[in-house]
Amino acid sequence: MNTVGFPGLGIEAFELSRKAFSVFGLDVYWYGIIIALGFLLAVLYANHRAEEFGLKKDDLLDMLIFAVPMCIIGARAYYVIFMYDEYYYGNPQLIYQIWDGGVAIYGAIIAGVLTVWIYCMVKRIRVGAILDIGVLGLLIGQSIGRWGNFVNVEAYGTTTNLPWGMLLADGSMVHPCFLYESLWNALGFLILHFYSKKRRYSGEIFLIYTAWYGFGRGLIEGLRTDSLYLFGTGLRVSQFFGFFTCILALAVLIYLYLFRDQDPDALTNPYLPKRVRKSRRGEEEEDEEYEDEDAPEYMELDGETADGDLMKGDEESDEDDASFYGEEPEKDTSAEEAPAQAEKTGEEQA
């Protein structure tokens, strides 16, 4: 049990229990329930708006099968890397005990982005389209998930005299950093939800999210007392990473706005043409056409090769060309001339 309160807001101290209930002797914690609720709402939101982004719902669900476990691994790996010397160096068996706590959202984001990129390469989908809708759902999950920190009475900051300060069991008043980040993410979601209906580029929402969350996280991280530090230095990892990604995302956005033309087709159709080999009529034809082993292979794009030439077997006839340009096609007179030629040959022989 933990005791917290918000005296400045008229909320007296009350007790919080980390455990929600038990099932067959196994404890179920509020933190897990809240995280699961945020994840569920994020998936429902993304599934509802998938068609607006030109995406198939099945592709989003398939992507989650790979992304969710990788995000969990990434979140744990990020925390372990920066806490290894302090906590895990002499206790490597504790690395796998994720149920005891120790995850970081930036690790999940990094792993998620890499997984989505690989998935999109295989499925031939523009990675920006899935990242755009993905971060909208992520903002929902982050906003709700931070209340899991509240139940655990963690992710708070230094002491403060502000009216909304949180009273701890030891009598100190601290910044409720979990609340700051929850509200920041909720505001970001509302802004990007409406702006996404008028997005200009595939990947634009992801870049704006990166700048928005990075800036907010950088400010809030400076108040926290449980930050991860960069290998024994006084540099807070998430604060540095937040500000760095914010600046990088803003630079890319400025470049796109100033020097890149809009591509409406990329927004309405995020699916790229499938790579398939050119069909061949037979072995003899293949040998004649591909005698050179170094000859380039071609990609079929709706009946055409990648360089725009029609595939073999699909050439238009001269008659089609003539009719297209409004010319009268030349008639084949060979059949009419054949009898006359035969008669002439017979006379000469006689």
C-alpha positions, 0 to 999 in steps of 0.5 A: 500500500502507498499513500498519496494526496493532493492537498492543494487541490483539496484531495486528502491523502489516500492509500493505493494498492498495486495489486488489483486481484488474484487469480488461482494464486497469481497476483494481477496488478493495476499497472498491467491492467492500465497498460493493457487498457491503453493498448486496447484503446490504441488498437481500436483507434488505429483499426477504426481509422485504417481505411482513412490512411489507405491501409488494410485492417488485416495488415495492421493486425498482422504488424502488431503480432510482430511489433508487440513482443519486439516492443516489450523486448526493446523496452526492457533492453533499453532499461537494462543497458543503462542500469547494467553497471548499477544493478545487473552486473553481478545479477544477470539472472535478474535481466529476465525478471521483467515482472519486477519492473524496469522498462523504458518507453523509448526502448519500445519506440525504437524497437517498434519503428525498426519492426515496422520498417522491416514489416513494410519492406516485406509487405511493400507498404510505405513505412510512413503510412503505418508510422503515422497511424501508429503514433496516434494510437501510441499517444493514446496508450502513453497518456493512459499508461502513465496512470500505471506509474501513479498507482505504483507511486513512481515517475514523480519529480523533485519537491515543489510548492505548486498547488498541484504538488503530490504529497508522499507518505514521507510528507514531501511534496513532489512534481507529479511527472506522470500527470504532466506527461499524461496530459502532454500526450493527451493534448498531442493526440487531440492536435494530431488527430485533427491535423492528420485529416489534412496531412501533406506527406506520408510520415508527417504525423510520425515526425510531428509526434517525434518532435512533440513528444521529444520536446515534452519528455525532455522538459519533464525528464529534467524534473524526475528523480528516477532518470536513467543516466548515460553510463555514469555521467550526469546526462539523463538518457531520455532527456538527451534522446528527447531533445535530440530527436525533437531537433532532428524531426523538426529539421526533416519537417522543414526540409520536406515543407520547403523542398519536397513536392506533395505526393497525393497518391502516396497518401491515398495508396500506401501500397507499392507495386509487387516485385515479380519476375517477367513471365517467359513463354518457354525455354527456347525463348528464354535462352534466346532473350537472356543469352547474357547472364549479366542481363538485368531482370525486369519488374512487372508493373501492371503489364509493363516492365520497370523501364516502361517497355511493354513485356514480350507478348504484349506488343501492340500491332502496327494496325493498332498503332495506325488506328490510334494515330488516325491513319488508315491501316495498310491492308494485307494483299498477300492473299489476293495476290497469291492466285494471280502470281500462281497464274503468271507462273503457270503461263511462264512455264507453258 
